[in-house]
Amino acid sequence: MAGRLQPVLAGAVTALVGFASSFTVVLAGLRAVGADRAQAASGLLALCVATGCCAVWLGLRHRIPLTIAWSTPGAALLVATGPVPGGWPAAVGAFLLTGVLIAAAGLVPALGRAVAAIPGPIASAMLAGVLLPLCTAPVRALVEVPRLAGPVVLAWLVLHRFARRWAVPGALAVAAVAIALTASAPVRTHLAPAVALTAPTWTGSAVVGLALPLFLVTMAAQNVPGTAVLAGYGYRAPLGSALRVTGLATALGAPAGGHAVNLAAITAALAAGPDAHPDPDRRWIASVTAGIGMALLGLGAGVATALVLLSPPILVEAVAGLALLGALAGAVAAAVAEPDAREAAVVTFVVTAAGISLLGVGGAFWGLAAGWSMLLLFRRRPARTTPPAGRDEPEADPVAPARVG
């Protein structure tokens, strides 16, 4: 009996950790690009249902632990981007286009290869620049609302030391208690789950400044690492199938406010590792259970939104920033790992983190463009030497590595 329940319990933990550790990032991102209270709650509900349906379908079809999640880096990108020309309908149009691009990457291998061709340090630097403003929120919260932020940060530190996977949910629980004790008036909002549909519109600036960066961040920071996590546990992810399913789910969930769903990268290990079940052939049950759990947690989207609305915005950002510190550390390390691309990566990081908006296009696009341009412009090429007259040109050493800039 214990063996049968083990993957079910692992799936429940995966869903709870995945939801509690980053739903504040999602709500902050949706509000940043123009969603009102009802639209943000609808977006969270749509993401939960979409991730749940994808996880159940893919898990039952392929019988491997394909954990699905919303794009947490994508939500951080929404926070960094802020309002887009055309408002919330234009943001919804960008979400829908992101889903189409993800599905196309699963249908057209060349598109997936084009995304993979983006230099790793540049992609990681763009992600780091997107995450940085949110990750500084805990520091700002300690200055602005020390009585609320202090216990939250302390809880995170203690749990991060002794029970790391529960650090962010524990910090969120402490924040919820602090909010309940200090809230002066209830927020008038519907606690029951409700869908608020928005007709999408498309503007050039939203397509370039939001849809394309959201697609790239989701692919580079979620889908690619997600396949790597599965490979580390001996599974070969059916990436094409996963991209088609999650892309379709993203497109269908966009009118309800969902920004993007994808392969999980962080929580994937909870369902794919030996803690889910000693038998690798039984771990798919954990991912299916996690999908069901996420769909059920979506029923609490109204409650989650009300909790966020009761708290000071900086406190919500602080919890989100604590959840993203690990992702920021990984992105920075990957960005500066290659010496020849380090300066270009730093340029990408600085431009993205600056949060500039030029021609209606957000900083993530300009950071990617600046870093890639610098990488191409200053790429060093091997110098050609002319042998002295009367001497044969020496053969190239086939073992010597080429210098790549």
N, C-alpha and C positions, 0 to 999 in steps of 0.2 A: 504493500500500500504506500509506504514511504517513497519507494522508487517511482511510483506512478504520479504521486503528488509533487515530486521535486521539480519537474519542468514547469508545472502549473504555477507553483509558488515563485519560481525564478521569473516567469513571465509577468506575474503580478508586480513583483519588485521592479522589473524593467519598466513597466508602464508607469508606476508611481514615481520612480526616480526621473524618468524622462519628462513627465508632465511637470512635476514640482520644481525641477531644476531650471526650467527655462520658459515657463509660460509667461513670466513677467517680461521677458525679452520680447516675446511675440506681441503682447498687448502694447508694450511701449513702442514697438516698431509700427504697428498698425495705426496707433494714435498719431504717431509722428508724420505719417504720410496722408493724414486727413480723415481717418475714420472717427465717427462719433462713438458714444458708449455702446449703442446697440450694434453698430457695424463691427466694432472690435470684438464684442462677445460672439457675434455671428462668425467672424473669422476664426476665432479660437475653436468654436464648435466644428466648423467645416474642416479645419486641420486635423482635429482629433478623429472625426469620422473617416476622413480620407486616409490617414495613416493606418487606422484600424482595418479598413476594407482592403487596403493594399497588402498589409502584413498577413491577413488571413488568406487572401487569394494566392499570394506568392508562396506562403508557407505550405499550404495544402497542395499546390501544384508541383513545387520542386522538392518538397520534403527536406529542406535545409533551413537553418535558422536565419531567415532574411528579416531582420528587424527594420522597421520603417519609422521614420521620425520626420518632424517638420524641420525646415532649414533654420537652425538657430543662428548661424552666421548670416543667413539671408535676412533674418529679423533684425540683427544688429546693423546690417546695411541699411534697412529702412530707417532706423534711428539716425544714422549718419547722414542719410540723404535728405530727410525732412520733406516738407511739402513740395509737390511737383506741379508744374504748370498743368492746369486741367483738373486739379484737386483729386478727390478720392476716386471718381470714375476713371481718371487717367491711370491712377495706381492700380485699379482693378484690371484695366486693359493691359498693363505691364505684367501683372500676375498671370493673366491668361496667355500672353505671348511667351512668358517663361515656361509654362507648361507645354506649349507647342514645341518650343526649342528642345526641352528635355526629351519629349517623345521622339522628335526628329533625330536626336542623337542616338536613340535606340534603334531607329529605322535605317538611318544612313550612317554607316561606320565612318565615312570620311569626316562627318561633323564631329563625332567623338574624338577622332584623331586630331582634328584641328584644335579642339579644346586642350587635348593632352600636349599639343605642341607649344602651348604657352609656357615659357620658362618657369620652372618651379619656384625659384627665388622671387620672381616678380609676382606670381600669383599669391605666394605666402605673404609677401610684403603688403600687397593690397588688402589681404584679409587682416593682417595685423593693424594696418591703418584704420580699417573699419571698426575693429574691436576696441582700439585704444580709448576713444572718448567714453565708452560705457565702463571700461575697466578702471577709469579714474573716478567713477562715481562714488565708490565706497569712501575714498579719501575726502571728497567734497561733502558727503553726507555726515562724516564725523565732525566736520566743522559747522555745518548748517543745522543739523538736528542731532546733536551728540547723544541726547538721552534715548533716542530711538535707534540710532545707528550703532551706538556702542555695544549694546547687548547682541545685536545681530552679527556684527563682526567678530565679537568674542565667541559666540556660539559656532560660527563658521571655523574659526581657528582651532577650537578644541576638537570639534568633530573631524576636521581635516586631518588632525593628528592621529586620532584613534579609530575613526570609522569614516574614511574618506568619501565613500559613495553617498553617505547621508549628510554630508556637510552642507550642501546647498538646501536640500529639503529641511534640514534642522534650522538653518538660518531663516528660511521662509516661515517656519512655524513660530520662531521667536518674533519675527516681524509681525505676523498676524496677531499674536498676543499683545504686542506693544500697540498696534493700531487699535485693537478692540478696547484697550484700557484708556486710550487718549482720544478716541473719536468723539467729537462733540455732537454730531448729528448724523443720522442715517442717510445714506445716499438713496435717492429715489430711482431705482432701476429694477427691471424685471429680472428675477432670479431664475425663472424657468428658462430652459433652452429655447431660443428663437432664432430663426434664420432671417437675415435682412439682405435681400438681393439688391444688387446695384448693376445697372446696365453699363458695360465697359465702353470707354472711349479711348482713342489712341492719339497721342501727340508725339511728335518727333523727339522732343526732349525727354519725355517719359520712357520712350522706347530705348533711346541711347543711354540715358542717365540712370534708369532703374531696371528695365527688363534685361538688358545685356549683362550688366554687372551682377544682377541677381542670378541669372543663369550660370555665369562663370563661377561665382562664389559657391553656388550649390553643387556644381559639378566638381570643382577643385577641392572644396573643403568638406564635402559630405559624401558624394557618390564614390569618388576615387579612394579616399581613406576607408570608406565602408567596405569596399571590395578587398582592400589590404587586410583589414581586421579579420574578415572571413577566411582569407587565404592563410593567415597566421594560425588559424584553428583547423586547417586542412580542408576547407570548403572552397569550391570553385563557384563564385557567384555568377549566375546567369545575368550579366550586366545588361545585355540588350533587352531582355524581358523586363527586368526591373525598371529600366529607364522608360520603356513604353508604358508600363502600368502607372508608375508614379507621375509621369508627364501627363497622362490622361486624367489622373485624379487631380493634379494641380489645376489643369484647365477647367475641369468641371467644378472644382471648389472655388475658383477665382471670383465668380459673381457673388458668392456668399462671403468673400473677404479673405479666403485662404491664400497665402502668398506662395508657398512651395512645399512639397513633400519629397522625400528622398530616402536613400539607404542611410540607416543610422551609422554614425561613426563612433560616438562615445559610448552609447548604451548597447552597441552591438555585442560587446564582449560579455555582457551579463547573460545574454541568451545563447551565445555561441560557445562559451567556455565550459569547462568541466563542472563548474558549480551548477549549471543548468541540468546536467545529467551525465553520468559516467559514459554512457553509450552515445557517441556522436550522432547515430541514426535516430535518436529520440529527442534531440535538442530542438527540432523544428516545432515541437509542441510549445516550447517556451515562447518562440516568436509569435505563434498564432495566439497564445494566451495574452501576450503583451498587446497585440492588435485589438483584441476584444476589450482589454482593460482600458486602452486609450480611447476607444469609442465610448465606453461607459463614462470615463472621466470627462469627456466632452459635455456630458449632461450638466456638469458643474461649471460650465463656462460663464454663466451669469453670476454665480457666486464669486468666482475668481475675479471677474471684472469689477464687481462691487468692492471686493477687498482692495484691489489696486486703486480704485477711485477714492476710497476712504483715507489712503495714506498720502503723505507728501510725495510728489513726483520724484524727488531726489532719492527717497528711500527705496522706491520701486527700482530705480536705476541702479542703486547700490546692490540690491539682491541680484539683479541681472549681471552686474559687473563681477560679483563674486563667482557667479556661475561660469563666466567666460574667461577667468584668469588662466586656467589651464590651456584653453584654446589659444589665448594670446601668447603664452610662453612657447607653445609648439610652433606657432606661426613665425615668431621672431627668430627662433632657433633655425628653422628651415630657410628663412629669408637670407640669413647671413652665413649659411653653411658653405657656400661656394665663394672663395675669395675673388675670383674674376668677375662675379656678378654682384658683389657686395654693394658697390656704390650705386648701381642702378636700382638695387632693391631698396636702399635707404631713400633714394629719390622717390620711388613709388610710395614708400611708407609715409614720408613727410607730406607729400602732396595729398595723399588720401586722408591722412589724419587731420590735415588743415581744414577739411570740410568745405572747401571752396565750391561755389556754384557759378559756372561760366556758361553763358548762352542757355541757361535753364538746365544744364547737365551737371549732376553731382560730382563730388570729388573722387569717388571710386573709379569712374571712367577716366578722369584726367590723370589720376595716379598711375593707372595701368598704362595709359598712353605715354606718359612722361618716362616711366621706368623702361618700357620696352624700347622707346626711341633712343634713350641714352645707352641702353645695352647694344643696340645695333650701331649707333654712331661711334662709340668708343671701343667696339670689339677689336681686340688686337689680332693682327694677322702675322703669321710667321714671315720674318724678313727673308727676302731672296738674296742670296749671295752669289756673286759671279766668281768662278774659280780663276786663279791666275793663269795667264797665257802659258800654254805648253803643258798644263797639268790637267789630268782628268778630274772631273767633278766627282767627289766622293759619294758613294751610295748612301742613301738615307738609312739610318738605323731603324729597322723595323720594330724594335722594341721600345724606342724612345717615345714617350707620349707627346701628342700634339698639344700646343698651348692654345687654350680656348678662352676667349674673353667673354 
